[in-house]
Amino acid sequence: MSFTVETKDCTALSDSELGDMGDMCSGGPAGFEIGILSKQREAWVLITQVRDEGRLHGFGFFTLERIGGTPALLIGLASVKRSSKRESALKALVNDQLRRSLLAFPDEDVLIGTRMIDPGAFSAFKGLEDIVPQPGHKATGEERAWSRRLAKRFGAEHRVDDRAFVIRGEGSPEGVLDHESAKPDGIAADVAAYFEPLNRANGDVLVTFGWAMAEELVARIRALK
């Protein structure tokens, strides 16, 4: 399966492309309407779009920056079309963003952080290490500190529970990585449990992160060529 994947500056994003995103997200559980999407053009630096024969199958706003000196790929508002190709589209989306992170931070480990409202979004973290939260793992003080750092970067510094990794909402949709598994019955119960306390109507989200280690990142991107 071959997708056309493009990453570019958000300043180059056209109104027509935003319209495509709005159409793809229409009626979705994340509540991404055109007004919310339009604001992302100014809030983020880069945008990745995944298309199949010209039709949008996924997109993700993101930025590459250092947080306290640590290289980070922060995925903001992102969504994948609910189709039979959704897992492949998500993989193509994340791989291109990881490719950009390798160019920006060669020979360095990179933290990938985002927000989620559905356990299916953990598919974006396949191949990453030290994912937090994760079943059977008690978060360290440093990992809890990362949840606070990310919450601050996402504009929710005082709304995060650093033990549950939950950011409480303010009554409106948040810019999450919106992806639902095509086989939700296959999701482990202890992973799904992370999302049970979330009040979606209030905009609650799970803040999540993992690490792309330098050598594995190089190998992963080389495998795509």
Buried (B, 14 or more C-beta within 10 A) or exposed (E): EEBEBBBEEBEEBEEEBBEBBBEBBEEBBBBBBBEBBBEBBEEBBBBBBBBBEEEBBBBBBBBBBEBEEBBBBBBBBBBBBBBEBBBBBBBBBBBBBBBBBBEBBEEBBBBBBBBBBBBBBBBBBEBBEBBBBBEEEEBEEEBBEBBBBBBEBBEBEEBBBBEBBBBBBEEEBBBBBBBBBEEEEEBEEEBEEBBEEBEBEEBBBBBBBBBBBBEBBBEBBEEEE
